[in-house]
Amino acid sequence: MEILYLLIPLAAVLVGLIVAGFLWAVRSGQFDDLEGPAHSILMDDDEENHDEPDR
């Protein structure tokens, strides 16, 4: 039963760190463009390299 005096504050600190990390990620723009990187993979960028000769 005495272990609860350690585990409950430890869990509260851990939850606080997770919430702080999530808020930092939201404020720094990590979730601004969720579809952009997925669509950029599908875009064909071969058209940009037509000036370079084939080797």
N, C-alpha and C positions, 0 to 999 in steps of 0.2 A: 504494500500500500504506500510505502514511503517513496517508491520509485515514481509515483505520480507527481510528486513535488518537483521532480526533475523533468519528466517527460512532457508535462503540460506546458511549462514555459518554453521548453525546447521546441515543441511543436508550434507554439505561437510565434517564436522568432523565425522559424523556418517559413511559416505562412507569410509573415511580414516581408521576408526577403524575396519570396516568389512574387508577391504583389508588387513590390518595388521594382523588381526586374521587368515585370510585365508592363508597368506604367512607363518605365524608361523606354522600352521598346516601342510602345505606342507613340510616345512624345517625340522619339527620334526618327519616326517615319518608317519603321520596319514593315508596317502593314498598309502603307499607302497604295501600292500597286501590286496586287496579288496575281493578276493575270498577265502582266507585262512580260516577265521572264518566261512564262510558259509559252506565250505566243512568239517570243523572239527566237525560240528554238525552231519553230516551224517555218520562219521566214527564210527564203532562199537568198543567200548573200553571194552567190556565184556571179551575179550580174555586175558587181562592183569590181571584179578582178579581170575585166576584159582587156584592159590596157597592158597587162603584163604578158610577155610572150610565154608560150608553153616551153617547158624544159624537158 
